[in-house]
């Protein structure tokens, strides 16, 4: 079974959106998938640092 997902709206700087779009395309992921992956990595790292 797939994990549950929640739809959210956020406001991002234009340059961040541009770079995320480029990076997600290079990684063959959707914009949302890429953001989700980056946020997961950030959370894991923060938890390790604590």
N, C-alpha and C positions, 0 to 999 in steps of 0.2 A: 504494500500500500504506500502511495506517495505521501510525503509529509504535507501537513496542512500549510497553506500559504495565506497571507493577509495582504490585501491590496492597500497601499498607502500612497499618499501624495507628498512630495518634498520639493523644495525649491533649491536649485543648484545654480552656481555661477556658470555662465555660458562657456567659459574656457574649460571648466571641469566636465561639462556635458560633452563638449567636443572631444576631449582627450579620452573619456570613458568610451565613447562611441568608437574611436579608433582602436583602442586596446581591446574592446570586446570583439570587434571584427577580426583583429589579428588572432585572437584566441578562439575564434569560431563559436562565440557565445552571443546570446541576446544581451541587450543593454541591462535588463533586469537580472539575468543570470550572473553577469559580470559583477554588478554592484553587490549582489547577494554573496558571491564568493569573496570579494574583497572585504566586506563587512565581517564575514565569518572568520577570515584570517586575522583581522584586527582584534576581534573579541578573543580569539584563542591566544594571541600574543599578549593582550592585556591581562588575561587570567594567569598566564605564565609569569608575568612581571609582578603579580601581587604576592 
